[in-house]
């Protein structure tokens, strides 16, 4: 089976000429199906840039990045959209739509695939798993910061993505809800073979990881297993 993530010689930078800033340097990385991988490193080390490239939120400039068998270097927008529909992305900011209820926000994770039978029920089940069934009709203005983040996580997971890219998903959550989210991601990995790559500074998560990657100055400098 082909690894869902296979990266070789990945470079990336911002700006041009004298203002150019390179942030990734020859990154090599392979992640197998169903692995729960944590990505750590100091602020500015390139973690979020790597996630955004693999999640097709930015164009790959140099090197090779295969995601679900699709080469992203040179891929057109249609190919990147097709990959985005097969992955879930959990952002640091919840990015909820203020005019929609929690249930409607979660349903958006299914609407990208077209209207699906049972979408409302699927959204309700996912909110229930994250302890938010009683908030299904609440709008973001009436939710706490942690509740908003859990709604965003439900939106990313409701479509059963093959890969989950998560950027500090537990930063706004207390211990109980942070562990609830991590345990859910682990369960998806075991039951469905979902691959997870999570950026975090949260030491509570490390014991759940299959691998811990450490980035420094745009390079992966350590790859360890806590087991």
N, C-alpha and C positions, 0 to 999 in steps of 0.2 A: 504494500500500500504506500502511495506517495505521501510524504509528510505534508500536512496542510499548510505549513509555513516553512519555506526554504529560502534563505537569504545568503547571498555571496557578494563580497566586495562592495557593499552598499555605502555610497557617499552621498552627502547632502549638505547644501549650504544656502544661505540667505543673502540677498543683495548682490551687487556686481561691482567690479573695479576695486577701488580703494576701500569701499565700505563692505566688501564681501566678507562673510563670516561663515566658515565651514563648521558644521556641528556634528556630522557623522563621518567617520574615517574607516572605510574598509570593513564594515560590520559583516561578520559571518554568523549565521544562526540557523539551526534546524529545530523545529518543534513538532513532535509526533501527535497523532490523533489522540484526543482525550487527556492530554497532559495539562496540568494546572501549573503555570509558570509565573513566578513573581519576578518583576524587574525593578531593581533598586538602584540608587545612586543619588549623588548630590544634585541640587537644583542647577539646571543648565548643562547637565551631562549628556543630554540627547534623548532621554527616555520618551518624552511626549512626541518628539519629532519622529522617532522610530515607529511608535504606535500609529501616528497619523498617516505615515507612508503605507504601512501594512494594511491599515483600514481604508485605504483609497481616498483619504481626505486631502492628500497632496500628491502631486506627480513625482514619480521616481526619476531622479536626474541621472544617476550613474550607478552601475552595478546591476545585479540581478535580484529580483524579489518575486518569488513564486508564492502566490496565495491561492489555495484550493485549485492548484494546477494552472492558474493564469499568470503569465509573466506580466508584471506591472510596468516594467521599464519599456516605454514606448506604447503602452496600451492606450487606446482611445477612450473617450469619455463613456461610450456605451459599455465597453468592457469593464471599466471601473464601477459603473452603476450596477452592473450585473453582480459583481463581487460584493458591493455594499449591501445588496439585497440578501446575501447569504451569511452575513456577519452581523453581530450586535456590537454597538459601541456605547460605552458608559463614560460620559464626560465628567470632568471635575465640577463644572456647573451643570445644574439639572436640565437647563434648556427646555423647560416645559412651556406650553402655550397657555398664557394666563386666561384666555377666554374659554378654555375647555376644562371639563371635569377630569379628575384622576383617571376614571375609566376611559374617557375619550382620549386622553393623552396616551394611555397604554395601547389602546386600539390602533393608534397611528403606527405602532410597530408592526401591525398586520396589514394596514391599508397600503403600505408601499408595495405589497404583492397583489393588490387589487382587492375588491370587496370579497370577503370570505364568509361562508356560512359559519355561524357559531362564534364570530369574532368577539362579540360582547361577552359571551360566556367565558371565552379563553382569557380575556382581559380581567374578568372578575376572579378567575381561578389564580392568575398570577399575582394579583393584588392580595388575595387571601394568603398565598404562600409567604408573602412578605409582611403579613400582619396588618393589612390596610383594607380589608373588605369593608369595614364600616366607614371608610373615607372615599368610597368609589364615586360618590356624587359631589365631593368637595372640589372647589377650584383651588389652584395653587395659593392664592392670597389667604386662604383659610387653613393652610397646612404649615406645619413647622418645617424648618430647614431639613431635618432628617427625614421627615415624611416625603418631602419633595424629592429628595435623592432616591428614596425607595421606589417612588413612582417612576422615576427615570430608569432605574434598574429594571423594573418590571417591563417597561416599554422596550428595553433592549433585549430582554429574554423571551418575550411572549411569542415571537416568531420561530422559536427553536433554532437559533443560529448555529451554524457549524463551528464558528469561531466567535469568541467574545473578547473584544479589546476593552480593557477597563482602566481608566486613568483616575487613580485615587478614589475608588468608588465608596470607600468606608470613611473618608476624611470627616464627613459631617455627621457620622453615626456614633451612637454610644456603643459600649461594649456588646450589649445583648443584640442589638440590631446589626452591628458590624459582623458579628459571628454568624448571625442568621443568613446574611448575604453570602458570606464565604462558604458556608455549609451548603447553600443552595447551588452555588457554582460548582462545588465539588460533586454534588449529587448529579448534576447535569453531565459532568465529565464521566462519571462512572456509568450512568444509565444510558446516555445517548451518545457518548463519545465526543462531547463538545470540548473543543480546545480553548483554553483561557490563557491570555497573556495580560497580566495585571501590573500596572505601575503602582507602587505603594511605598510609603514610609512607615506603615503600621506593623510593628513587630508581632502583633497578635496573629497575623496571617501566615507567618513563616512556617509554622508547624503544619499547615495544611498543604504547602506547596510540594509538588514533585521535584521542581528545580527552582533554584534562586540564581538569577543572573544579576551581576553588578556592572553598571556602566560608569565610566569615568572619562571625561574629556572626549566624548563621542565614540568610545570603543567599549566593547564588552570585555572586561578584564577578569571576570571570574564567573564560573558556571559550576554550581555545587548542588548537591542533594541533601536535604535535612534528614533524610531517612537513614 
